[in-house]
Amino acid sequence: MVHDDEGRLLLIKRAEGATKPGFWSIPAGYVDYGEEIREAAARELLEETGLIVEVGEVVWVASNFHDPSKLTVGVWFAGRATGGKLQAGDDAADAGFFRLDELPPLAFETDSAYLASLNV
């Protein structure tokens, strides 16, 4: 969960070949074997957005049911950009910051549920 100085939320647009292409999501990914979860979060965010982040506290945990072939557990962290240049990469077709009251169509119910918990 990375916000800019204006309080806008960082999202990526899912690329062709990714789950739910054309929809937007909070940057996310998988933890590689032997990788610490916060390092994985920072790596995935860098790969998808070009931004270097400091990964902070856990803000949300949920089961992901969007892929019936594999249940995953998502862990959302607070994050703060410390460097890099915003640019889409990896399985992202675009990346940008959005006002919480003007979000594009979201790919995953878990992202929507987290944002709803904030009364957005």
PyMOL commands that set and color helices and strands:
alter all, ss='L'
color gray80, all
select helices_A, chain A and resi 37-49+109-117
alter helices_A, ss='H'
color red, helices_A
select strands_A, chain A and resi 9-14+24-25+51-64+72-84+92-98
alter strands_A, ss='S'
color yellow, strands_A
deselect
rebuild
show_as cartoon
